[in-house]
Amino acid sequence: MEPKRRWMAPFFTIWTGQQLSIVGSRAAQFALVWWLTLETGSATVLATASLVAMAPHILLGPFVGALVDRWNRRIVMIVADSFIALVGLWLAYLFWSGTMEIWHVYVVMLARAFGETFHSPAMAASTTLMVPEKHYTRISGLNQTIHGFLNLVGAPLGALLLSIMPLHGVMMVDVVTAAFAVAPLLFIMVPQPKQEHIAEIKMQSFLTNARIGLRFVLHWPGMLVLLAGASVFKIILMPAFNLAPLLIKDHFGGGAAQLSLVEASVGLGMLLGGLVLSVWGGFRKKIFTILLGIIGVGASSLVLGLTPGNAFWLGVVSVFVIGFMISFADAPIAAIMQATVPPEMQGRVFGLLGSLFSLTTPIGLGLVALVGNAVEVSFWFRLGGILCLAVAAISVFIPAFRGIEEHRFAGAGTPAQVVRTEAATPSD
């Protein structure tokens, strides 16, 4: 095998198994939410279930990341995926035995999110050590492609499975696909940071490890600016998309068909945007790709907010562009973190930043709930679009933001360079 291909086989074997597992999880999630909808018909119950699923990411992310940096990341992923599969097996049993109750959903959501809180930083940190740096943005773009694909097929797949098998059968599909995630990890070695760095981490207390991760983020001005800008998007625009059914019904006078078209357009946009980014790789300076994405999201959101009720086609085009540009704005962030954060600190930094990004969603939902029906849904898109464009314009003049990829951290006593010990260094 050619040296330049040496990293592809092990990485994509693991990556493919992970994606198959996500497909099963999306279908099971749809079935579970639909069951909850039929049983309760309560928006409060559905919102509570969503908040319960966010809680571990928000509250435990920084501390879980410190553990990921101390432990073998391959083992962390195996245990986390196996735990999630066991939760799915328990859920299948509850449906099969007819003992499923509403409170079980909260337990399941919490348990699955707990496992995912360990899995996400471990997988992101492992990607750094398995993939050559010049391909980080392409891999992130590929992840966005899959995310868009799942937005397109996740719900229809869940509905199809519900039409041909009972609920416990759908849950077993989730368990079986989880095996595809675990199996490759049993046989493929995942590179780890240098042993001396891991030893140094273990010599420090758990809380000290967590504080070092926090200090890294606080001493990274460019990332703080990026985090502030991303918060604008998540706090204003994400709740606006949650209110999309009201926009379709009240503003455009549409129904379920129009809503499904809008949701499919967003998913298709993300799929194609991620595909373009995975082939192109973005600008040499990843931050410029992010800026392009922010400007695109802002402009198309503003157009959507200004679209008259009799121009539904323009609304569909706008949400497609939003989905397309989200890939450009989002995927390079992971690539920047993978290229900049030392491998032995990535669990902590990824966990902390994931926690901060997740926190913006309930803040945004709380803001929308507080305002209630005082403003129309299109206002949120106009406001979000204007703020995104303002963030992009201001960020250009902030040197720390433009130089976010040159950041180096001296406070942890470890070099900001990629090191590998458990497998051969992948070649470009």
C-alpha positions as a printed Julia matrix, in Angstrom:
428×3 Matrix{Float64}:
   0.0    0.0    0.0
   1.26   3.47  -0.84
   2.51   5.42   2.19
   0.13   8.3    1.56
  -2.78   5.88   1.86
  -1.52   4.35   5.09
  -3.78   6.37   7.38
  -6.96   5.99   5.37
  -7.78   2.32   5.93
  -7.71   2.33   9.75
  -9.34   5.74  10.1
 -12.17   5.18   7.64
 -12.85   1.7    8.98
 -13.48   3.22  12.41
 -15.25   6.26  10.93
 -17.63   4.15   8.83
 -18.61   2.06  11.84
 -19.33   5.23  13.8
 -21.52   6.64  11.03
 -23.54   3.41  10.75
 -24.13   3.57  14.48
 -25.37   7.15  14.17
 -27.84   6.11  11.46
 -29.34   3.52  13.8
 -29.44   6.02  16.65
 -31.25   8.62  14.53
 -33.9    6.11  13.5
 -34.37   4.98  17.11
 -34.52   8.57  18.31
 -37.26   9.37  15.8
 -39.25   6.32  16.92
 -38.8    7.22  20.58
 -39.87  10.85  20.09
 -42.86   9.76  18.02
 -43.92   7.31  20.75
 -43.57  10.11  23.3
 -45.68  12.39  21.1
 -48.44   9.81  20.74
 -48.43   8.96  24.45
 -48.45  12.51  25.83
 -49.1   15.03  23.06
 -47.25  17.44  25.32
 -44.78  20.03  24.05
 -43.51  20.39  27.61
 -42.61  16.7   27.79
 -40.77  16.87  24.46
 -38.9   20.02  25.48
 -37.98  18.47  28.83
 -36.64  15.37  27.1
 -34.47  17.58  24.86
 -33.1   19.51  27.83
 -32.37  16.28  29.72
 -30.38  15.08  26.69
 -28.32  18.31  26.72
 -27.58  18.29  30.46
 -24.56  15.91  30.49
 -22.87  17.81  27.63
 -23.35  21.15  29.41
 -22.54  20.1   32.98
 -19.97  17.34  32.54
 -18.11  18.26  29.35
 -15.08  19.95  30.97
 -14.65  17.21  33.58
 -15.2   14.32  31.19
 -12.56  15.83  28.9
 -10.02  15.7   31.73
 -10.71  11.97  32.1
 -10.44  11.39  28.34
  -6.95  12.93  28.41
  -5.93  10.61  31.26
  -7.31   7.42  29.74
  -6.75   5.44  26.55
  -9.11   7.05  24.03
  -9.78   3.82  22.14
 -10.94   2.17  25.36
 -13.07   5.22  26.18
 -14.85   4.91  22.84
 -15.35   1.16  23.23
 -16.84   1.55  26.71
 -18.98   4.56  25.74
 -20.39   2.9   22.61
 -21.01  -0.36  24.48
 -22.78   1.51  27.27
 -25.04   3.28  24.76
 -25.79  -0.08  23.12
 -26.75  -1.59  26.5
 -29.1    1.34  27.12
 -30.68   0.62  23.72
 -31.01  -3.06  24.63
 -32.77  -2.13  27.88
 -35.08   0.16  25.93
 -35.91  -2.66  23.5
 -36.76  -4.9   26.47
 -39.06  -2.26  27.97
 -41.03  -1.96  24.73
 -41.06  -5.72  24.19
 -42.33  -6.41  27.71
 -44.9   -3.62  27.6
 -43.47  -1.95  30.7
 -42.28   1.25  29.01
 -43.29   4.42  30.89
 -42.72   8.12  30.27
 -40.07   8.5   32.97
 -38.0    5.79  31.28
 -37.53   8.15  28.34
 -35.8   10.7   30.55
 -33.51   8.03  31.99
 -32.67   6.76  28.51
 -32.01  10.25  27.14
 -29.79  11.05  30.12
 -27.86   7.78  29.89
 -27.29   8.01  26.13
 -26.15  11.63  26.44
 -23.8   10.62  29.25
 -22.15   8.04  27.01
 -21.99  10.48  24.11
 -20.32  13.07  26.37
 -17.38  10.66  26.71
 -17.43   9.47  23.13
 -17.4   12.83  21.3
 -14.13  14.29  22.68
 -12.43  10.89  22.49
 -13.33  10.5   18.8
 -12.36  14.09  17.95
  -9.01  13.74  19.73
  -8.37  10.38  18.05
  -9.06  11.89  14.63
  -6.26  14.39  15.25
  -3.71  11.6   15.67
  -4.97   9.4   12.83
  -5.4   11.97  10.05
  -2.7   14.22   8.5
  -3.27  17.85   9.46
  -3.87  19.06   5.91
  -6.97  16.83   5.74
  -8.62  18.0    8.98
 -11.02  20.38   7.22
 -11.9   17.76   4.61
 -12.78  15.24   7.31
 -14.85  17.86   9.15
 -16.6   18.63   5.86
 -17.28  14.94   5.37
 -18.81  14.82   8.85
 -21.05  17.74   7.88
 -22.06  15.85   4.73
 -23.16  12.88   6.81
 -24.97  15.19   9.22
 -26.89  16.72   6.32
 -27.62  13.27   4.9
 -29.03  12.15   8.25
 -31.23  15.25   8.37
 -32.65  14.11   5.04
 -33.11  10.41   5.73
 -33.2   10.08   9.54
 -36.9   10.76  10.02
 -38.07   8.87   6.88
 -35.92   5.89   7.89
 -37.38   5.93  11.39
 -40.89   6.12   9.94
 -40.14   3.26   7.53
 -38.84   1.04  10.3
 -41.89   1.81  12.43
 -44.12   0.75   9.53
 -42.49  -2.68   9.18
 -41.54  -3.64  12.75
 -42.61  -3.05  16.34
 -40.94  -0.44  18.52
 -38.67  -2.93  20.24
 -37.47  -4.01  16.8
 -36.48  -0.44  15.94
 -34.54  -0.23  19.2
 -32.74  -3.47  18.34
 -31.67  -1.93  15.03
 -29.93   0.74  17.11
 -28.21  -1.96  19.17
 -27.04  -3.86  16.07
 -25.66  -0.74  14.37
 -23.81   0.12  17.59
 -21.89  -3.12  17.13
 -20.48  -1.68  13.88
 -19.0    1.16  15.93
 -17.45  -1.1   18.57
 -16.11  -3.93  16.38
 -13.4   -1.99  14.46
 -12.11  -0.49  17.72
 -11.43  -3.98  19.05
  -8.91  -4.67  16.3
  -7.53  -1.28  15.16
  -5.05   0.56  17.33
  -5.72   4.25  17.86
  -2.67   6.55  18.3
  -2.25   8.14  21.72
  -0.24  11.16  22.96
   3.31  10.51  24.17
   3.48   8.41  27.3
   5.47  11.08  29.16
   2.67  13.57  28.57
   0.06  11.13  29.84
   2.24  10.38  32.86
   2.53  14.1   33.56
  -1.24  14.47  33.37
  -1.77  11.59  35.8
   0.68  13.11  38.27
  -1.63  16.11  38.56
  -5.0   16.02  40.27
  -8.17  15.65  38.26
  -9.25  19.22  39.1
  -5.83  20.56  38.13
  -6.2   18.86  34.75
  -9.61  20.48  34.28
  -8.26  23.91  35.28
  -5.44  23.63  32.72
  -8.01  22.98  30.01
  -9.99  26.01  31.15
  -6.82  28.12  31.2
  -6.01  27.05  27.64
  -9.39  28.29  26.41
  -9.27  31.53  28.42
  -5.8   32.3   27.06
  -6.92  31.71  23.46
  -8.36  35.13  22.48
  -9.18  34.11  18.93
 -11.26  31.16  20.09
 -13.09  33.34  22.62
 -14.02  35.74  19.81
 -15.14  32.79  17.67
 -17.13  31.38  20.59
 -18.86  34.73  21.07
 -19.74  34.9   17.38
 -21.01  31.33  17.31
 -23.12  32.05  20.38
 -24.96  34.74  18.41
 -25.87  32.17  15.79
 -26.92  29.5   18.27
 -28.82  31.78  20.65
 -30.78  33.63  17.96
 -30.99  31.44  14.86
 -31.23  27.93  16.3
 -34.44  28.71  18.24
 -35.75  30.41  15.11
 -35.39  27.09  13.25
 -37.21  25.37  16.1
 -40.09  27.75  15.38
 -40.03  26.94  11.66
 -43.46  25.21  11.8
 -44.98  28.52  12.92
 -43.15  30.39  10.16
 -44.55  28.0    7.56
 -48.07  28.04   9.01
 -48.54  31.69   9.95
 -46.25  33.56   7.55
 -46.28  31.44   4.4
 -49.71  29.86   4.96
 -48.32  26.39   4.32
 -48.79  22.98   5.85
 -46.93  19.75   6.54
 -45.75  19.39   2.93
 -44.18  22.83   2.93
 -42.55  22.2    6.32
 -41.04  18.93   5.12
 -39.71  20.71   2.01
 -38.01  23.35   4.17
 -36.45  20.73   6.45
 -35.28  18.71   3.46
 -33.77  21.85   1.89
 -31.71  22.55   5.02
 -30.48  18.96   5.1
 -29.67  18.98   1.38
 -27.79  22.26   1.78
 -25.69  20.85   4.63
 -25.02  17.68   2.67
 -23.82  19.52  -0.43
 -21.91  22.13   1.58
 -20.08  19.45   3.51
 -19.38  17.54   0.29
 -17.92  20.65  -1.38
 -15.76  21.33   1.68
 -14.55  17.73   1.88
 -13.38  17.94  -1.76
 -12.11  21.53  -1.72
 -10.64  21.61   1.78
 -11.42  25.31   2.3
  -9.04  28.27   2.24
  -5.49  27.73   3.45
  -6.35  29.84   6.48
  -9.34  28.02   7.89
 -10.67  31.14   9.6
 -11.44  32.67   6.19
 -13.65  29.67   5.38
 -15.48  30.24   8.67
 -15.95  33.93   7.84
 -17.36  33.02   4.43
 -19.8   30.67   6.14
 -20.87  33.27   8.73
 -21.46  35.88   6.01
 -23.44  33.35   3.95
 -25.58  32.28   6.91
 -26.18  35.91   7.92
 -27.13  37.11   4.44
 -29.45  34.18   3.69
 -31.08  34.42   7.15
 -31.76  38.1    6.55
 -33.28  37.29   3.15
 -35.48  34.61   4.78
 -36.63  37.07   7.42
 -37.55  39.62   4.74
 -39.22  37.14   2.37
 -42.9   38.03   1.83
 -45.55  35.42   2.56
 -46.35  34.91  -1.13
 -42.75  34.03  -2.07
 -42.37  30.64  -0.43
 -39.91  29.54  -3.14
 -37.48  32.25  -1.98
 -37.78  30.96   1.58
 -36.86  27.46   0.38
 -33.82  28.8   -1.49
 -32.79  30.79   1.58
 -32.87  27.82   3.96
 -30.95  25.75   1.42
 -28.19  28.4    1.35
 -28.25  28.56   5.16
 -27.69  24.8    5.35
 -24.95  24.99   2.71
 -23.12  27.81   4.52
 -23.48  26.23   7.95
 -21.04  23.56   6.75
 -18.51  26.26   5.87
 -18.98  28.03   9.19
 -18.98  24.96  11.41
 -16.64  22.29  10.01
 -13.38  24.33  10.07
 -13.83  25.03  13.8
 -13.12  21.39  14.6
 -10.17  21.42  12.17
  -8.7   24.51  13.88
  -8.98  22.91  17.31
  -7.43  19.66  16.09
  -4.51  21.51  14.48
  -3.9   23.94  17.35
  -4.63  22.17  20.63
  -1.87  19.79  21.82
  -3.1   16.17  21.53
  -2.64  15.55  25.27
  -5.05  18.43  26.03
  -7.7   17.85  23.39
 -10.1   15.9   25.59
 -10.3   18.79  28.05
 -10.48  21.57  25.46
 -12.99  19.77  23.22
 -15.11  18.87  26.24
 -15.11  22.43  27.58
 -15.85  24.08  24.23
 -18.55  21.49  23.52
 -20.11  22.36  26.87
 -20.04  26.09  26.12
 -21.48  25.63  22.63
 -24.25  23.37  24.0
 -25.13  25.91  26.69
 -26.22  28.42  24.06
 -29.16  26.26  22.94
 -31.17  26.33  26.2
 -30.31  30.03  26.55
 -31.78  30.68  23.12
 -34.88  28.58  23.83
 -35.33  30.4   27.13
 -35.1   33.76  25.35
 -37.73  32.75  22.83
 -39.99  31.41  25.6
 -39.55  34.68  27.53
 -40.5   36.83  24.55
 -43.23  34.41  23.56
 -45.57  35.65  20.82
 -44.56  39.29  21.23
 -42.61  39.14  17.96
 -43.16  37.14  14.8
 -40.84  34.29  13.83
 -39.43  36.14  10.82
 -38.06  38.76  13.25
 -35.66  36.18  14.72
 -34.25  35.43  11.27
 -33.83  39.14  10.49
 -32.16  39.78  13.85
 -29.92  36.71  13.54
 -28.92  37.65  10.0
 -27.98  41.21  10.95
 -25.99  40.03  14.0
 -24.12  37.39  11.97
 -23.1   39.97   9.38
 -22.06  42.35  12.17
 -19.98  39.63  13.85
 -18.21  38.87  10.56
 -17.49  42.56   9.9
 -16.15  43.18  13.42
 -14.1   39.97  13.56
 -12.08  40.91  10.49
 -10.54  43.77  12.45
  -9.57  41.66  15.48
  -5.97  40.38  15.08
  -6.45  37.53  17.58
  -9.37  36.23  15.52
  -7.47  36.4   12.24
  -4.5   34.63  13.89
  -6.53  32.0   15.73
  -4.59  29.18  14.06
  -1.21  30.5   15.23
  -2.11  30.27  18.92
   0.36  28.39  21.11
  -0.13  27.71  24.8
   2.84  27.78  27.15
   0.96  27.28  30.41
   0.7   23.49  30.39
   4.38  22.74  29.91
   3.72  20.66  26.8
   4.53  21.48  23.19
   1.73  22.3   20.77
   2.69  19.65  18.28
   1.18  16.41  17.11
   2.83  13.28  18.49
   1.99   9.65  17.98
   3.11   6.56  19.85
   0.71   3.73  19.28
   0.77   3.68  15.5
   3.01   4.83  12.72
   2.85   8.53  11.88
   0.44   8.96   8.94
   2.09  10.39   5.91
   0.7   13.23   3.89
